[in-house]
């Protein structure tokens, strides 16, 4: 599983969780199925991210964000994917010298 696929799965999981929160506030009966989708989604995301950490596709801290924090708030995992992607795209910074 690639980093990009995991990132999009994380976005999907966050969307399901958002729908669950909205359904809970609106007292919609669909919250039962959204709750199941969130729970199963968290388990699947956790297993996929544990495997991705073992294969060195994602860093350990990101796997922990998804697997541990993701059960309560999958937004943390999604934010972690965005951060890791931006960090990888950032150019290497050279140390600045005090001599001009």
C-alpha positions as CSV (number, residue, x, y, z in Angstrom):
1,X,0.0,0.0,0.0
2,X,1.4,3.4,-1.0
3,X,1.6,6.6,1.1
4,X,-0.8,8.2,-1.3
5,X,-3.4,5.4,-1.0
6,X,-3.1,5.5,2.8
7,X,-3.5,9.3,2.8
8,X,-6.7,9.1,0.8
9,X,-8.1,6.3,3.0
10,X,-7.4,8.5,6.0
11,X,-9.3,11.4,4.3
12,X,-12.2,9.0,3.7
13,X,-12.2,7.8,7.3
14,X,-12.2,11.5,8.5
15,X,-15.2,12.2,6.2
16,X,-17.1,9.2,7.7
17,X,-16.3,10.4,11.2
18,X,-17.5,14.0,10.3
19,X,-20.7,12.5,9.0
20,X,-21.1,10.5,12.2
21,X,-20.6,13.7,14.3
22,X,-23.2,15.5,12.2
23,X,-25.6,12.6,12.4
24,X,-25.2,12.4,16.2
25,X,-25.9,16.1,16.6
26,X,-28.9,16.0,14.2
27,X,-30.1,12.8,15.9
28,X,-30.3,11.0,12.5
29,X,-30.8,7.3,12.6
30,X,-28.0,6.7,10.2
31,X,-25.5,7.2,13.0
32,X,-25.6,3.5,13.7
33,X,-24.1,2.6,10.4
34,X,-21.7,5.5,10.4
35,X,-20.5,4.3,13.8
36,X,-19.9,0.9,12.4
37,X,-18.1,2.3,9.4
38,X,-15.9,4.4,11.6
39,X,-15.1,1.5,13.9
40,X,-14.3,-0.9,11.1
41,X,-12.5,1.9,9.2
42,X,-10.3,2.6,12.3
43,X,-9.4,-1.1,12.6
44,X,-8.6,-1.4,8.9
45,X,-6.6,1.8,8.9
46,X,-4.7,0.7,12.0
47,X,-3.7,-2.6,10.4
48,X,-2.7,-1.0,7.2
49,X,-0.6,1.6,8.9
50,X,1.1,-0.9,11.1
51,X,2.0,-2.9,8.0
52,X,3.1,0.4,6.3
53,X,5.4,1.2,9.3
54,X,6.9,-2.3,9.1
55,X,7.6,-1.8,5.4
56,X,8.9,1.7,6.0
57,X,6.3,3.4,3.8
58,X,5.3,5.8,6.7
59,X,7.2,6.8,9.8
60,X,6.4,5.3,13.2
61,X,5.0,8.6,14.6
62,X,2.4,8.7,11.8
63,X,1.5,5.0,12.4
64,X,0.9,5.9,16.1
65,X,-1.2,8.9,15.2
66,X,-3.5,6.7,13.0
67,X,-3.6,3.6,15.2
68,X,-3.8,5.1,18.6
69,X,-5.3,8.6,18.3
70,X,-7.4,7.7,15.2
71,X,-9.9,5.7,17.2
72,X,-11.1,8.8,18.9
73,X,-10.4,11.4,16.3
74,X,-9.2,10.4,12.8
75,X,-8.5,14.0,12.0
76,X,-5.2,13.6,13.8
77,X,-4.1,10.9,11.3
78,X,-5.2,12.9,8.4
79,X,-3.3,16.0,9.7
80,X,-0.3,13.7,10.2
81,X,-0.4,12.6,6.5
82,X,-0.6,16.2,5.4
83,X,2.3,17.2,7.6
84,X,4.4,14.2,6.6
85,X,3.8,15.0,2.9
86,X,4.7,18.6,3.2
87,X,7.7,17.8,5.3
88,X,8.9,15.4,2.6
89,X,8.4,18.1,-0.1
90,X,10.3,20.8,1.8
91,X,13.7,21.5,0.4
92,X,16.7,20.7,2.6
93,X,17.8,23.7,4.6
94,X,21.4,24.5,4.8
95,X,22.8,25.9,8.0
96,X,23.3,29.7,7.8
97,X,26.7,31.0,8.5
98,X,27.2,34.1,10.7
99,X,29.9,35.3,8.3
100,X,28.5,37.4,5.5
